[in-house]
């Protein structure tokens, strides 16, 4: 960037790079206006791999979080002077700090712990800064040694407030419909971050405990190379007291760190202010509150009912990352990732206790780490293609990786099945539901054999089979699978686990498709309430379920409640995802539908006009969602008896849909029918008959003569014949439709 943008906004001259990280680069710069040196953090530019809507959301979130960071005024928090965008690069201007971060200090000290007095002083200063930021309602989310600076004068400052939160949002936005991505570095993540639970200020306190443990002993609480093992340690194991590593540490410090590392937030100090007071009392020789001294050796934490709370599936792709003392294990990051994915299956001693070798795996030679690293990298590339909507390309990548993994590791190896799972996912997203069903069935059977029938990965595959059954219209079979998976999830994970709630959401959706609307509404309402309580009322998962609540209310003709709920969803999504996010725009569309159903067509028409403008800006005039909004506009013009305008709108939309989607596409046929409706209201029944008949014939050819949509179109055609005075033809057609409906309703012999 220095070669092409030496001067940012005609003010900040970049001098030399002083750091590089996952979010971008940090430059020493000169503020030409004020004649002072500053630090400029340049976030990685959003290239063509991100769609325009994503980039707009990122920019808006960056501005919002930069304002949050700039509003923080405390001696222990890095001062933010300015922020903006230059040539597509988002930048943040901060005070230039002269000193070293804690990770660098440990490296300088050859991975030996810092002096005790320095450790206690750092703990007190960081607690003071966190106490201030938490009072402002700000949670850092990624506290680690690299984000804490020790200045040359001894002052301590926390860096990257706002930017850490932005990184969380970028990760979360990348796959809203997936399992979610937790922000954080494995060695410093709280148990609630790992489990996908609600994160508040006490998560920062846990991360601080990890940092203090490391600078006091030279190693993090769970010092393992395998990311999976690190995460399991955070979740299940009480760490050894720091004094077992270093006897000279004060007893009060030992107690404070162990309290910070409590597994549940409620067991940790109430807030950072309380923590700072305890450290100050301990340092000055006062009498701190009696802590919970836990000097027993590490033991597994017992979970309710003796069930192990399993890590979410996204953690299988994590690397151990870097501790303050250096890289986690030998080799490249890619090889570390491969180890995390396959270590339990490729060790010289065989599988971990309790696991069985996959069929045909006995005696299988250990694949070279380089091959595993390459396959893990290609697997990640396939996931990224899917996140960007390139499902065909993603499917090709996953099929190739699955074949090579099967050859190298065996058909039932977890990594092979992970690739097979993604193959099924891409098939379901490209309209090949039958193929996806077979693929997910294979994965579910393989995981049941190797991981067990109640393992989260097995249940995930079975849940996808239910989803695909729903795609195929086999809703009764889908209901049976969803119900069985839900029972397993509730038994093994508990009723409020995110995966359990996701299954209940899907079951509610399927109940609606089975026509069990009251049952669907009750279940969706319960899930929305549970998600709101656990995740927050504006969390995307909560809003997805509220959307389903609103949909079911509409089908129950409770349109006033549906309108209120859709508006709640639209407002929540605008606040969380941004006004131009596709999900926000979809909720606004449904608000328009509800207004129309309530006879408030003038309001609906104005809403659709605005929505058409927003959709055109976001996706272009020919985008299917732009045309969908235009269709809604035309319908409401008709409801207001503005039939000439309605007909013009319907014809334009029909022509574009026919050109872009094809003449047989369901959306094109809906528009053609709307053209016929407009012609009929204008008394042009002969022209209307041509369009009604075209729609009926295409639907009969594509869907079959007795399909409900075909029968509805034939009814339209008969009505049109009646208006033209051709009563005999109309009666014959009405009778034919009635006969087909009776035959369809008759039970099979």
Rosetta blueprint (number, residue, H / E / L):
1 X L
2 X L
3 X L
4 X L
5 X L
6 X L
7 X E
8 X E
9 X L
10 X L
11 X L
12 X E
13 X E
14 X E
15 X E
16 X E
17 X E
18 X E
19 X E
20 X E
21 X E
22 X L
23 X L
24 X E
25 X E
26 X E
27 X E
28 X E
29 X E
30 X E
31 X E
32 X L
33 X L
34 X L
35 X L
36 X E
37 X E
38 X E
39 X E
40 X E
41 X E
42 X E
43 X E
44 X L
45 X L
46 X L
47 X L
48 X L
49 X L
50 X L
51 X L
52 X H
53 X H
54 X H
55 X H
56 X H
57 X H
58 X H
59 X H
60 X H
61 X H
62 X H
63 X H
64 X H
65 X H
66 X H
67 X H
68 X H
69 X H
70 X H
71 X H
72 X L
73 X L
74 X L
75 X L
76 X L
77 X E
78 X L
79 X L
80 X E
81 X E
82 X E
83 X E
84 X E
85 X E
86 X E
87 X L
88 X L
89 X E
90 X E
91 X E
92 X E
93 X E
94 X E
95 X E
96 X L
97 X L
98 X L
99 X E
100 X E
101 X E
102 X H
103 X H
104 X H
105 X H
106 X H
107 X H
108 X H
109 X L
110 X L
111 X L
112 X L
113 X L
114 X L
115 X L
116 X H
117 X H
118 X H
119 X H
120 X H
121 X H
122 X H
123 X H
124 X H
125 X H
126 X H
127 X H
128 X H
129 X H
130 X H
131 X H
132 X H
133 X H
134 X H
135 X H
136 X L
137 X L
138 X L
139 X L
140 X L
141 X L
142 X L
143 X L
144 X L
145 X H
146 X H
147 X H
148 X E
149 X E
150 X E
151 X E
152 X L
153 X L
154 X L
155 X L
156 X E
157 X E
158 X E
159 X L
160 X L
161 X L
162 X L
163 X H
164 X H
165 X H
166 X H
167 X H
168 X H
169 X H
170 X H
171 X H
172 X H
173 X H
174 X L
175 X L
176 X L
177 X L
178 X L
179 X L
180 X L
181 X L
182 X L
183 X L
184 X L
185 X L
186 X H
187 X H
188 X H
189 X L
190 X L
191 X H
192 X H
193 X H
194 X H
195 X L
196 X L
197 X L
198 X L
199 X L
200 X L
201 X H
202 X H
203 X H
204 X H
205 X H
206 X H
207 X H
208 X H
209 X H
210 X H
211 X H
212 X H
213 X H
214 X H
215 X H
216 X H
217 X H
218 X L
219 X L
220 X L
221 X L
222 X L
223 X L
224 X L
225 X L
226 X L
227 X H
228 X H
229 X H
230 X H
231 X H
232 X H
233 X H
234 X H
235 X H
236 X H
237 X E
238 X L
239 X L
240 X L
241 X L
242 X H
243 X H
244 X H
245 X H
246 X L
247 X L
248 X L
249 X L
250 X L
251 X H
252 X H
253 X H
254 X H
255 X H
256 X H
257 X H
258 X H
259 X H
260 X H
261 X L
262 X L
263 X L
264 X L
265 X H
266 X H
267 X H
268 X L
269 X L
270 X L
271 X L
272 X H
273 X H
274 X H
275 X H
276 X H
277 X H
278 X H
279 X H
280 X H
281 X H
282 X H
283 X H
284 X H
285 X L
286 X L
287 X L
288 X L
289 X L
290 X L
291 X L
292 X L
293 X L
294 X L
295 X L
296 X L
297 X L
298 X L
299 X L
300 X E
301 X L
302 X L
303 X L
304 X H
305 X H
306 X H
307 X L
308 X L
309 X L
310 X L
311 X L
312 X L
313 X H
314 X H
315 X H
316 X H
317 X H
318 X L
319 X L
320 X L
321 X L
322 X E
323 X E
324 X L
325 X L
326 X E
327 X E
328 X L
329 X L
330 X L
331 X L
332 X L
333 X H
334 X H
335 X H
336 X H
337 X H
338 X H
339 X H
340 X H
341 X H
342 X H
343 X H
344 X H
345 X H
346 X H
347 X L
348 X L
349 X L
350 X L
351 X L
352 X L
353 X L
354 X L
355 X L
356 X L
357 X L
358 X L
359 X L
360 X L
361 X L
362 X L
363 X L
364 X L
365 X L
366 X L
367 X L
368 X L
369 X H
370 X H
371 X H
372 X H
373 X H
374 X H
375 X H
376 X H
377 X H
378 X H
379 X H
380 X H
381 X H
382 X H
383 X H
384 X H
385 X H
386 X H
387 X H
388 X L
389 X L
390 X L
391 X H
392 X H
393 X H
394 X H
395 X H
396 X H
397 X H
398 X H
399 X H
400 X H
401 X H
402 X H
403 X H
404 X H
405 X H
406 X H
407 X H
408 X H
409 X H
410 X L
411 X L
412 X L
413 X L
414 X H
415 X H
416 X H
417 X H
418 X H
419 X H
420 X H
421 X H
422 X H
423 X H
424 X H
425 X H
426 X H
427 X H
428 X H
429 X H
430 X L
431 X L
432 X L
433 X H
434 X H
435 X H
436 X H
437 X H
438 X H
439 X H
440 X H
441 X H
442 X H
443 X H
444 X H
445 X H
446 X H
447 X H
448 X H
449 X H
450 X H
451 X L
452 X L
453 X L
454 X L
455 X L
456 X H
457 X H
458 X H
459 X H
460 X H
461 X H
462 X H
463 X H
464 X H
465 X H
466 X H
467 X H
468 X H
469 X H
470 X H
471 X H
472 X L
473 X L
474 X L
475 X H
476 X H
477 X H
478 X H
479 X H
480 X H
481 X H
482 X H
483 X H
484 X H
485 X H
486 X H
487 X H
488 X H
489 X H
490 X H
491 X H
492 X H
493 X H
494 X L
495 X L
496 X L
497 X L
498 X H
499 X H
500 X H
501 X H
502 X H
503 X H
504 X H
505 X H
506 X H
507 X H
508 X H
509 X H
510 X H
511 X H
512 X H
513 X H
514 X L
515 X L
516 X L
517 X H
518 X H
519 X H
520 X H
521 X H
522 X H
523 X H
524 X H
525 X H
526 X H
527 X H
528 X H
529 X H
530 X H
531 X H
532 X H
533 X H
534 X H
535 X H
536 X L
537 X L
538 X L
539 X L
540 X H
541 X H
542 X H
543 X H
544 X H
545 X H
546 X H
547 X H
548 X H
549 X H
550 X H
551 X H
552 X H
553 X H
554 X H
555 X H
556 X L
557 X L
558 X L
559 X H
560 X H
561 X H
562 X H
563 X H
564 X H
565 X H
566 X H
567 X H
568 X H
569 X H
570 X H
571 X H
572 X H
573 X H
574 X H
575 X H
576 X H
577 X L
578 X L
579 X L
580 X L
581 X L
582 X H
583 X H
584 X H
585 X H
586 X H
587 X H
588 X H
589 X H
590 X H
591 X H
592 X H
593 X H
594 X H
595 X H
596 X H
597 X H
598 X L
599 X L
600 X L
601 X H
602 X H
603 X H
604 X H
605 X H
606 X H
607 X H
608 X H
609 X H
610 X H
611 X H
612 X H
613 X H
614 X H
615 X H
616 X H
617 X H
618 X H
619 X H
620 X L
621 X L
622 X L
623 X L
624 X H
625 X H
626 X H
627 X H
628 X H
629 X H
630 X H
631 X H
632 X H
633 X H
634 X H
635 X H
636 X H
637 X H
638 X H
639 X H
640 X L
641 X L
642 X L
643 X H
644 X H
645 X H
646 X H
647 X H
648 X H
649 X H
650 X H
651 X H
652 X H
653 X H
654 X H
655 X H
656 X H
657 X H
658 X H
659 X H
660 X H
661 X L
662 X L
663 X L
664 X L
665 X L
666 X H
667 X H
668 X H
669 X H
670 X H
671 X H
672 X H
673 X H
674 X H
675 X H
676 X H
677 X H
678 X H
679 X H
680 X H
681 X H
682 X L
683 X L
684 X L
685 X H
686 X H
687 X H
688 X H
689 X H
690 X H
691 X H
692 X H
693 X H
694 X H
695 X H
696 X H
697 X H
698 X H
699 X H
700 X H
701 X H
702 X H
703 X H
704 X L
705 X L
706 X L
707 X L
708 X H
709 X H
710 X H
711 X H
712 X H
713 X H
714 X H
715 X H
716 X H
717 X H
718 X H
719 X H
720 X H
721 X H
722 X H
723 X H
724 X L
725 X L
726 X L
727 X H
728 X H
729 X H
730 X H
731 X H
732 X H
733 X H
734 X H
735 X H
736 X H
737 X H
738 X H
739 X H
740 X H
741 X H
742 X H
743 X H
744 X H
745 X H
746 X L
747 X L
748 X L
749 X L
